[in-house]
Amino acid sequence: MEIHAKSDKVTLEFIESLIQQLADNYYYLPYPDQTIFNIAFYCKFIGKIDDAIKYYHQALHDNQDENQAYYIYHNLGYCYKEKKMYPEAINHFKHALKLKPDCFTCQDELNQLAFLSLE
């Protein structure tokens, strides 16, 4: 078990060291819009929320696909919610809801955020 934990830690440290290089050069890779989205998603997954926000905004800037824009706005909403930046979270969930009006999770998040904003 200890060997796996140590190798997992080393692997994560290695990946984290490459994230900035990948993000700086993502447009040279195949499917650059998806690459920067995946970098943002990974940053959120490992708890680097500020980096995730930065890369999601970069993905949004480069995005040409409405479906992917929905996911970017949706994930930005979660990032801002996690940082307790409720007005920004509400704004991004509203954008996601405009792109996908039947998104029940967006509506649920907006309801929760409306309550949290009152506290």
VENCOR-V768580 format. One record per residue. N is the residue number from 1. RES is the residue in one small letter. SS is DSSP state (H for helix, E for strand, - for the rest). Layout:
n->N res->RES ss->SS
n->N res->RES ss->SS
//
This chain:
n->1 res->m ss->-
n->2 res->e ss->H
n->3 res->i ss->H
n->4 res->h ss->H
n->5 res->a ss->H
n->6 res->k ss->H
n->7 res->s ss->H
n->8 res->d ss->H
n->9 res->k ss->H
n->10 res->v ss->H
n->11 res->t ss->H
n->12 res->l ss->H
n->13 res->e ss->H
n->14 res->f ss->H
n->15 res->i ss->H
n->16 res->e ss->H
n->17 res->s ss->H
n->18 res->l ss->H
n->19 res->i ss->H
n->20 res->q ss->H
n->21 res->q ss->H
n->22 res->l ss->H
n->23 res->a ss->H
n->24 res->d ss->H
n->25 res->n ss->-
n->26 res->y ss->H
n->27 res->y ss->H
n->28 res->y ss->H
n->29 res->l ss->-
n->30 res->p ss->-
n->31 res->y ss->-
n->32 res->p ss->H
n->33 res->d ss->H
n->34 res->q ss->H
n->35 res->t ss->H
n->36 res->i ss->H
n->37 res->f ss->H
n->38 res->n ss->H
n->39 res->i ss->H
n->40 res->a ss->H
n->41 res->f ss->H
n->42 res->y ss->H
n->43 res->c ss->H
n->44 res->k ss->H
n->45 res->f ss->H
n->46 res->i ss->-
n->47 res->g ss->-
n->48 res->k ss->-
n->49 res->i ss->H
n->50 res->d ss->H
n->51 res->d ss->H
n->52 res->a ss->H
n->53 res->i ss->H
n->54 res->k ss->H
n->55 res->y ss->H
n->56 res->y ss->H
n->57 res->h ss->H
n->58 res->q ss->H
n->59 res->a ss->H
n->60 res->l ss->H
n->61 res->h ss->H
n->62 res->d ss->H
n->63 res->n ss->-
n->64 res->q ss->-
n->65 res->d ss->-
n->66 res->e ss->H
n->67 res->n ss->H
n->68 res->q ss->H
n->69 res->a ss->H
n->70 res->y ss->H
n->71 res->y ss->H
n->72 res->i ss->H
n->73 res->y ss->H
n->74 res->h ss->H
n->75 res->n ss->H
n->76 res->l ss->H
n->77 res->g ss->H
n->78 res->y ss->H
n->79 res->c ss->H
n->80 res->y ss->H
n->81 res->k ss->H
n->82 res->e ss->H
n->83 res->k ss->-
n->84 res->k ss->-
n->85 res->m ss->-
n->86 res->y ss->H
n->87 res->p ss->H
n->88 res->e ss->H
n->89 res->a ss->H
n->90 res->i ss->H
n->91 res->n ss->H
n->92 res->h ss->H
n->93 res->f ss->H
n->94 res->k ss->H
n->95 res->h ss->H
n->96 res->a ss->H
n->97 res->l ss->H
n->98 res->k ss->H
n->99 res->l ss->H
n->100 res->k ss->-
n->101 res->p ss->-
n->102 res->d ss->-
n->103 res->c ss->-
n->104 res->f ss->H
n->105 res->t ss->H
n->106 res->c ss->H
n->107 res->q ss->H
n->108 res->d ss->H
n->109 res->e ss->H
n->110 res->l ss->H
n->111 res->n ss->H
n->112 res->q ss->H
n->113 res->l ss->H
n->114 res->a ss->H
n->115 res->f ss->H
n->116 res->l ss->H
n->117 res->s ss->H
n->118 res->l ss->H
n->119 res->e ss->-
//
